[in-house]
Amino acid sequence: MILLRSIVFVVWFYLTMAFWGLIYMPAVAMGRDENIWRAMRGWGRTTMWGLKWIVGVTIAFEGLEHLPKGPALIASKHQATLDTVLPSQFLEAPVFVVKKELISMPVFGFYMKYGMIPVDREAHAKALKDMLRAARTVIAKGRQIVIYPEGTRQELDAPPDYKPGIAALYKDLGLPVTPIALNTGLVWKPSGIIRRPGHVTIKILPAIPAGLPREDFMRQLENAIESESQALLPPEKRRSAA
């Protein structure tokens, strides 16, 4: 039954992505970029509907009082594709730092090219410079940047692997960083089509102030995200239980 529900949901997920993406694509192509986030919010809502009624997944957002106002830098744990869909439900116009390969995807890639910050991870130093340049433009427009510090989706029991990109953004932009903890990996693995019923929590944490030394910032960020994400798991799923 889980396999059947998972297959139905995967079909729903991509069909609704195409539906919302194609509706707003002409307006985005004409420069009306507010439609990027209308498409994202619509897709997010239908994804949540499908998870609830097809798979049996409920979703809660906690710590909304910690959401920053105006331009901001937000760093999130990354366990599932779902982590990139849900921020549009509580952020007004989030701009994501994404891997460049996503631009080649049908429909989805169009929005990654027009509204996000693609990063060529093979370009190393050049990729970092390009990311910082694009991030300054985004912040100047008063928008909020969402980055996944580990760079890719992680299994529940994977050790932390925080990359230097978040530290570079933190220093260059001079902004506080709002961490996000989550437990989406309980219902949605980094790979495969299986989606399991359960309860997902997205938890916005208090901001880490700007201006800290790099080592202190990275330590505080990792400790905040990892400890809260682990706390959202049942005891038998926590890393210490492995």
N, C-alpha and C positions, 0 to 999 in steps of 0.2 A: 504493500500500500504506500509506503514512504517513497519507493521508486516511482510509482505511477504519479503520485502527487508532485514529486520533484520534476518530472518530465513536463507535466501540465504547467507548472509554475515557470519553468525555463522558457517554454513557448510563450506564455503570457508576458514574461519579462522583456523578451526581445520584440515581440509584437507591439507592446505599448511604447517601448523605446522608439521604434520606427514611427508609430502613430504621432507621438508628441514631437518627435524630431522633424518629421516632414511637414507638420502643420506650421511650425514657426520658422523653418529653414529659409523661405523666401524673404521674410522680414529681416532676419539676421543678416542675410547676404546683402541687403540694401542698407545696412549700417544701423539698423534699429536694435542695438545689442541688448536692450532690456528684455527682449524676447528670448534670449539665451536662458535667463533665469525663470521665465514663465514656463518654458519647455522643461527645465529641470524640476521645477516644483510639481508640474503635472505628472511627469514620469515618476517622481518620488511618491506622490500620493497613490498612484495606481500600483506601484510596486508594494507599498505597505498594504494596500487592499488585498493584493494577490497573496502576500505572505500570510495574512490573517485568515482568509477564507479558503485558500487552496492548501496551504502547508500547515497552518495552525501556529503561526508565530505572532506574538504580541510584542509591541515596541514601546518603550518609555524613554522620555527625555528628562534627564535630571540636571540640576545645577544651572537652569536657564538664567538665573539671576547673575551668573558670572559672565554672561555673554558681553563682549566688548561693544562699545558704541563707536561708530565711525571706522576709519582705517585701522586695520589690526592684523596681527599674525597669529594664526591658529595652528597648533600642532596636534595631530591625532594619531592614536594607535591604529594599526591597519591589519585586520584579520580576514576581511572579505570584501568582495566587490560592493556589497551593501554599504560599506563605509563611505563610498564616494557618492552614493545616491541620497543618503539621509541628510547631510548638512544643509541642503537647499530647503529643508523643512523648518529650520530655525535660524538660518542666516539669510539676509536679504539678497545679497548678490555675491556669493562666494566665488573666488577665482582659485582654481586648483593648480598646484604644481604637479604635472603629469609626465609620464615617460613618453618620449616622442613617438614611439611605435603605435600609440593609440590613435594617432592622426590617420592612419591607414584604414581604420575600421569604417564600415559603411554607416552613414548617418551620425553615429556617435563621434566619429573622428572629425566630422565637420565642425561640431561644437567645440571640440578640443582645440582645433586650429584657430577658430575665431575668438573664443572667449577665455582660454586658459593659458597657462605658462608651460609649454612643452619643453622637456629637457632631454637632450641627447646624452645619455649616460656614458657613451663611449668617448665623448669629446673631452671629458675631465675638466681641465682648467677653463677651456673655452665655454663649456656648458655652465660652469659656475658663474662666469662673467655675464653670459647671456641671461641666466636666471635672475641675477641681481639687477641687471638693466631693466628687464621686463617687470620685476617686482616693484621697482621705484615708480614706474609708470602707473601700475595698478594702484599703489598706495596714494599717488598724487590725485587719482580720480576718486579717492575716498572709499575704496572698496577693501574687502577683507580677503587675505590670502590663506588658503588651507594647504598645509603640507603634511605629508606622512614621513616622519623623520627616518624611519627604517627603509624607506624607498620602495618596499614591496610588501605584499601580504605575508603574514607570518602565522604559523601554526600556534595553537594555544600554548604548547610546551616549548616553543623555540626560545632560546636565550635572546635578550635584547641585542639589537644591532643598529645603533643609532648612527646615521651618517653625518658628515660635516656640513651638509647644505643648510640645515636649520640654524646652526651656529653662525654661518656666514650671513644669512638673512637677518638674524637677531642683531648682529653687530652693525651691519650696513644700514638697516632701516631704523635702528634706534627705538624700537617699539617693544612694549611688553609682549609676552607670548602666552596665549591661553591654551592650556593642554586639554585634550579630550581623551577620556578612558572609555573603553567599551568591551563588550563580550560577544560580538557578532559571530565569532568563530564557533560558538556553541551550536548554531543552527546552519551556518553557511561556511564550508571549508574553503581554504584558499584555491583549491582546484576540485574538479569533478562537478557533477550535477545534483548530488544529493543535498536536499534541504530538509532539515529536521524540525519538528515542532518544538516550541520552547519560548522563552521570554528573553528579549534583547533589551539591554540598557545602554543608552548613550549618555555619558556623564561629563558635563562641562565643569572643569575645575578652576579654582582661583588662578588669576594670571600671575606669571612670574615677572617681576618688574624688570624694566630695561636697565642696561648699564652694568650688569654683572660681568665679572671676568668669565672668559669662555668656559673654563673648567667648572666653575661654580654653576653656571647656567646649565650646562649639559648634565651635570649631576642632579640638579633639582628637577629638570625636565624628565629625565629618565626615571627618577625615583617616583615622581608624581604619577606619571602615566602608567608605569609598570605596577606600582603598589595598588593603585585604584582598579586597574584592569584585572589584576589577579583577585582582588577582593570581590569582584563581580562574578567570579566563577564559583561553582560548587567546590567544596574542599578537595574532592577526588580529582578534579581537573586542574588544580593549581600546580604551578611549576614545582613547588616544594614537595608535592606528593609523588613526583616522578621518581 
